Amino acid sequence: MLKNNLLLSFALLALAPIKIYAQQNSTAIVTSLNKVIKPIQSLRGDTSFADILFLKETLKDKELIALGEVTHGTAEVFNYKDRLIRFLVTNLGYRNIAFESDFIAIEHMDNYITGKADSIIYLAGTAIMKSNNSMIEWLRLYNRNKPEADKVHIYGLEVRNYTNIFKKLLAVIPHLDKTDKDLIEAYLAKPFNSELTRQEMKSIKSIISKLQTTKLSDINRHYVEMLYQLVGYEGKMSVRDSYMAKNATWLKERARDNKLIIWAHNGHLTKTELYNHPSLGTHLNKKYGSKYYVIGTDFNSGKAYVNVFIAKNKPLLGFQPYYFGELKSEKWYEYFFNQCQYKNFILDIDAASSDAVLDQFLTKPLRMRSIGALSSPESKTLSISKNYDLIVYFDKTTSI
């Protein structure tokens, strides 16, 4: 018994220096973070940009600015991205914004913000836009009385359903063969976005092949390309990301100033392959290098609007505000961010990396919030410095 007690005592003594070192290391990280973080002064887009004017210098040579979101349902993230959109438009002259949404559906919203339509039409594939009404109204007001060359336009990065693209093709390519036209119209008579039968899929591929060899305008050829992408997607995330990257490149190359803002989930915008395949951001980073700039968003605790996952093989509970608890482990980046002097702040990764303590901290892979449409999984292990250029952090959040 005595021997066992002695062994336990020695073990505890041996662990004590490790615990003290960990605490000292944590304190050093937070101390260094406090030297470089900048407080977020406002979430509103209609307030002064004084606290983010430093971005004019940081972003002056960038051509692709990616605005990430840690969830698709966090109010603070959407509000701040709205603020960044307004800043980029008014201070850096950006005129083209691409969303992780349906291309055809966003066209209808673009008609509204450019004054071609008097009301917003929400088609399937624009769910994310319904939480951005203030930004949409601001863009419409900004575009008013502007010449066409100076108007802001919005786009979708993908086609998400057959219904939207089929209706578009019928409208813009009237010389379709009668057999092909009848096939598409027969599909459209079915319930929304029905599955294609094997024969229908074969026929659609045949239509695509014919249209690919037909003389079409640039935009009509892009519609055909996106139908091709939809047929080839087959639920594979790697394929989806590669197609979104291709479409982002297509939009950028046609932009008057060759510049583009991208609005998507953090996970799509990372520079490295976090999910065992190149992301949208991986492709763009490889192609554009330092011209590609990623702003990731993050939070410690609070609510987000997600589809609640209970367990494997159990039904989902549906979309609703869901609470994510405070993170209290050093395995998470947010654990350290939570201890900083500002509750909501901006962290410039390049500036922070000049500090030896932060360079090691931001390079070492730790867990970080990454929540998609579902409440679980809620994190991904990654290196911040290898994936993002700027982090916008909120300590507490609310649901959209």
QUIWOSUL-V811956 format. One record per residue. N is the residue number from 1. RES is the residue in one letter. OMEGA is omega in degrees with one decimal (999 if undefined). D_FIRST is the distance of its C-alpha to the first C-alpha in Angstrom with 1 decimal. Layout:
# QUIWOSUL-V811956
n/res/omega/d_first
N/RES/OMEGA/D_FIRST
N/RES/OMEGA/D_FIRST
This chain:
# QUIWOSUL-V811956
n/res/omega/d_first
1/M/178.6/0.0
2/L/-179.2/3.8
3/K/-179.8/5.4
4/N/178.7/5.2
5/N/178.1/6.3
6/L/178.9/8.7
7/L/178.8/10.0
8/L/179.9/10.7
9/S/178.0/12.4
10/F/-179.5/14.4
11/A/179.5/15.4
12/L/177.6/16.7
13/L/-179.8/18.5
14/A/-178.7/20.1
15/L/-176.2/21.3
16/A/179.3/22.8
17/P/179.7/25.8
18/I/179.6/26.6
19/K/179.0/26.8
20/I/179.7/28.9
21/Y/-179.9/31.1
22/A/179.1/31.6
23/Q/178.2/32.7
24/Q/179.7/35.0
25/N/177.7/36.5
26/S/178.8/37.1
27/T/179.7/38.8
28/A/179.8/40.9
29/I/-178.8/42.1
30/V/177.8/43.1
31/T/179.3/44.8
32/S/177.6/46.8
33/L/-178.1/47.7
34/N/179.6/49.1
35/K/-172.9/51.4
36/V/-177.5/53.1
37/I/178.0/53.0
38/K/-177.4/56.2
39/P/173.3/56.2
40/I/-176.0/58.0
41/Q/-177.3/60.8
42/S/174.1/62.2
43/L/-174.7/61.8
44/R/-179.8/65.5
45/G/-176.2/68.0
46/D/177.3/70.8
47/T/-178.1/69.3
48/S/177.2/69.6
49/F/-174.6/68.1
50/A/-175.8/67.5
51/D/179.0/63.8
52/I/179.3/64.2
53/L/177.8/67.3
54/F/-179.7/65.2
55/L/178.4/65.1
56/K/178.6/68.8
57/E/-178.3/68.1
58/T/-171.4/65.0
59/L/-171.4/66.7
60/K/-177.9/70.2
61/D/-178.1/70.1
62/K/179.9/68.2
63/E/177.4/69.9
64/L/178.6/67.3
65/I/-176.6/65.1
66/A/178.4/62.4
67/L/-175.3/61.2
68/G/174.5/57.9
69/E/-177.4/56.3
70/V/170.7/52.6
71/T/175.1/53.7
72/H/-174.1/57.1
73/G/-177.5/56.7
74/T/-173.7/55.7
75/A/-177.4/58.4
76/E/179.7/57.5
77/V/-179.9/57.6
78/F/179.6/61.0
79/N/-178.1/62.4
80/Y/176.2/61.3
81/K/173.1/62.6
82/D/179.6/65.9
83/R/179.5/65.9
84/L/176.5/65.4
85/I/-179.1/68.2
86/R/178.1/70.6
87/F/-177.6/69.6
88/L/179.1/70.1
89/V/-173.4/73.4
90/T/-175.2/74.9
91/N/-177.3/73.5
92/L/171.1/73.1
93/G/178.7/75.8
94/Y/-176.2/73.8
95/R/-177.2/76.0
96/N/-177.7/74.1
97/I/-179.9/70.9
98/A/-176.9/69.3
99/F/173.1/67.0
100/E/-174.4/64.5
101/S/-177.9/67.1
102/D/-176.0/70.0
103/F/-177.4/72.9
104/I/-179.8/75.6
105/A/-179.5/74.1
106/I/175.7/73.7
107/E/179.8/77.3
108/H/178.5/78.3
109/M/176.5/76.3
110/D/176.7/77.8
111/N/179.8/81.2
112/Y/-176.0/80.2
113/I/178.7/78.9
114/T/175.4/81.9
115/G/179.1/84.4
116/K/178.7/85.6
117/A/-177.2/84.3
118/D/-180.0/84.3
119/S/-179.8/81.1
120/I/172.7/77.8
121/I/178.3/77.4
122/Y/173.2/73.9
123/L/176.5/73.6
124/A/-179.4/70.5
125/G/179.4/68.4
126/T/-177.4/68.6
127/A/-177.3/65.8
128/I/-175.3/64.2
129/M/-177.6/67.6
130/K/177.8/67.7
131/S/-176.3/65.1
132/N/-174.3/67.2
133/N/-179.3/70.4
134/S/177.8/70.6
135/M/179.2/70.5
136/I/179.7/73.1
137/E/177.7/75.4
138/W/178.9/75.0
139/L/177.8/75.8
140/R/178.9/78.9
141/L/179.0/80.0
142/Y/-176.9/79.4
143/N/-177.6/81.5
144/R/178.9/84.4
145/N/175.7/87.4
146/K/172.5/85.7
147/P/-176.0/87.7
148/E/-177.3/86.2
149/A/-177.3/85.0
150/D/179.2/82.9
151/K/174.9/81.3
152/V/177.5/77.7
153/H/177.1/77.0
154/I/-175.0/74.0
155/Y/170.8/73.0
156/G/-177.9/70.6
157/L/-176.4/68.6
158/E/169.6/68.8
159/V/-170.3/70.6
160/R/178.5/68.4
161/N/-178.7/70.7
162/Y/-175.7/73.8
163/T/-177.9/75.7
164/N/-175.4/76.1
165/I/177.6/77.0
166/F/178.8/79.4
167/K/178.8/81.3
168/K/-179.2/81.5
169/L/177.1/82.8
170/L/-177.3/85.5
171/A/-172.7/86.6
172/V/179.0/86.8
173/I/-175.9/87.9
174/P/-176.7/90.8
175/H/174.7/92.1
176/L/174.1/89.3
177/D/-178.6/90.7
178/K/179.6/91.5
179/T/179.5/89.1
180/D/179.1/86.2
181/K/178.8/87.1
182/D/179.4/87.3
183/L/-179.0/83.8
184/I/-179.5/82.3
185/E/176.8/84.1
186/A/177.3/83.0
187/Y/-177.8/79.4
188/L/177.8/79.9
189/A/179.1/81.2
190/K/174.0/77.8
191/P/-173.5/75.0
192/F/173.5/73.5
193/N/177.2/71.7
194/S/176.4/71.8
195/E/174.7/70.4
196/L/173.7/73.0
197/T/-180.0/73.9
198/R/179.7/73.8
199/Q/177.8/77.6
200/E/179.1/77.6
201/M/178.9/75.1
202/K/-179.6/77.3
203/S/178.8/80.4
204/I/177.2/78.7
205/K/177.7/77.7
206/S/177.9/81.4
207/I/179.4/82.5
208/I/-179.2/80.2
209/S/179.6/81.6
210/K/-178.4/85.1
211/L/179.6/84.4
212/Q/178.8/82.7
213/T/179.7/86.1
214/T/177.8/88.1
215/K/-178.1/89.4
216/L/173.5/87.5
217/S/-177.8/86.9
218/D/-177.6/83.7
219/I/179.1/82.1
220/N/176.1/83.2
221/R/177.8/81.8
222/H/175.8/78.4
223/Y/179.4/78.5
224/V/178.8/79.0
225/E/-178.2/76.1
226/M/171.9/73.8
227/L/176.2/74.9
228/Y/179.0/74.0
229/Q/-179.0/70.6
230/L/177.7/70.0
231/V/-175.4/71.0
232/G/-175.9/68.7
233/Y/176.3/65.6
234/E/174.7/64.3
235/G/-178.6/61.2
236/K/-177.2/59.7
237/M/179.7/58.3
238/S/178.9/58.9
239/V/179.3/62.5
240/R/-179.7/62.8
241/D/179.9/61.5
242/S/177.8/63.9
243/Y/178.1/66.8
244/M/177.6/66.0
245/A/178.9/65.9
246/K/-179.6/69.3
247/N/176.5/70.7
248/A/178.1/69.4
249/T/178.5/71.1
250/W/179.7/74.3
251/L/-178.7/74.3
252/K/-177.3/73.6
253/E/179.8/76.4
254/R/177.8/78.8
255/A/-176.8/77.9
256/R/-179.1/80.6
257/D/179.4/78.3
258/N/-179.0/75.9
259/K/-176.1/73.1
260/L/170.0/70.8
261/I/176.9/68.1
262/I/-179.2/65.6
263/W/-177.0/63.8
264/A/177.4/60.9
265/H/176.7/57.2
266/N/-174.3/54.8
267/G/178.2/53.8
268/H/-170.2/57.4
269/L/-177.5/58.0
270/T/-177.7/55.1
271/K/-179.5/56.1
272/T/-178.4/53.6
273/E/-177.3/52.9
274/L/-173.8/50.0
275/Y/177.4/50.7
276/N/172.1/51.4
277/H/177.6/55.1
278/P/176.3/57.3
279/S/171.5/57.7
280/L/-179.3/61.0
281/G/177.9/59.8
282/T/178.8/58.8
283/H/-177.3/62.4
284/L/178.4/64.0
285/N/178.5/61.8
286/K/-176.7/62.8
287/K/-171.7/66.5
288/Y/176.2/66.8
289/G/-175.1/64.0
290/S/177.0/64.0
291/K/179.7/66.7
292/Y/-174.5/64.0
293/Y/-173.9/62.0
294/V/174.6/59.1
295/I/178.6/58.2
296/G/176.4/55.0
297/T/-173.8/53.9
298/D/174.2/50.4
299/F/180.0/48.7
300/N/-179.2/45.3
301/S/179.4/45.7
302/G/-176.6/48.5
303/K/173.0/50.8
304/A/-179.3/52.7
305/Y/-175.2/55.2
306/V/172.8/53.8
307/N/-169.3/53.9
308/V/178.9/50.6
309/F/179.3/48.4
310/I/-179.5/46.0
311/A/178.1/44.8
312/K/-179.6/46.2
313/N/174.6/48.9
314/K/-180.0/49.2
315/P/175.8/52.4
316/L/-176.1/52.6
317/L/179.9/53.1
318/G/-178.5/56.0
319/F/-179.1/56.6
320/Q/174.6/55.5
321/P/-175.7/53.8
322/Y/-176.0/50.1
323/Y/174.1/47.4
324/F/-172.9/45.0
325/G/-179.7/42.1
326/E/-178.1/41.0
327/L/-172.6/39.1
328/K/-179.3/35.9
329/S/178.4/34.5
330/E/176.6/35.2
331/K/-177.4/36.1
332/W/173.0/39.4
333/Y/-174.9/42.3
334/E/177.0/43.1
335/Y/-179.4/39.8
336/F/179.8/41.2
337/F/-178.5/44.8
338/N/-177.3/43.7
339/Q/-176.5/42.6
340/C/-174.2/46.0
341/Q/177.5/48.5
342/Y/-179.9/51.0
343/K/177.1/50.1
344/N/-174.7/52.8
345/F/176.0/53.7
346/I/179.4/55.2
347/L/176.6/53.4
348/D/-173.2/55.7
349/I/-178.7/53.6
350/D/178.8/55.9
351/A/-178.9/55.9
352/A/-175.3/52.1
353/S/175.6/51.6
354/S/174.1/53.1
355/D/-174.6/49.9
356/A/-179.7/47.3
357/V/-178.5/44.4
358/L/177.7/46.3
359/D/178.4/47.6
360/Q/-178.5/44.1
361/F/-175.3/43.0
362/L/178.0/46.1
363/T/-178.8/46.1
364/K/179.3/42.5
365/P/173.5/42.4
366/L/176.5/40.7
367/R/179.0/41.3
368/M/178.0/44.4
369/R/174.6/46.1
370/S/-171.7/48.6
371/I/180.0/49.9
372/G/179.9/52.9
373/A/-179.3/54.7
374/L/178.2/51.6
375/S/179.0/48.6
376/S/3.0/46.3
377/P/-176.0/45.4
378/E/-180.0/45.3
379/S/173.6/44.3
380/K/175.9/44.8
381/T/-175.8/43.0
382/L/173.1/45.5
383/S/-178.7/46.5
384/I/-174.1/48.7
385/S/179.8/50.7
386/K/-174.6/51.6
387/N/-175.6/53.0
388/Y/176.4/54.4
389/D/-179.7/56.6
390/L/176.0/56.1
391/I/172.2/53.6
392/V/-171.5/54.7
393/Y/174.8/51.6
394/F/-178.0/51.5
395/D/180.0/48.5
396/K/-178.1/49.6
397/T/174.7/52.1
398/T/-177.7/54.2
399/S/171.5/55.7
400/I/999/59.3
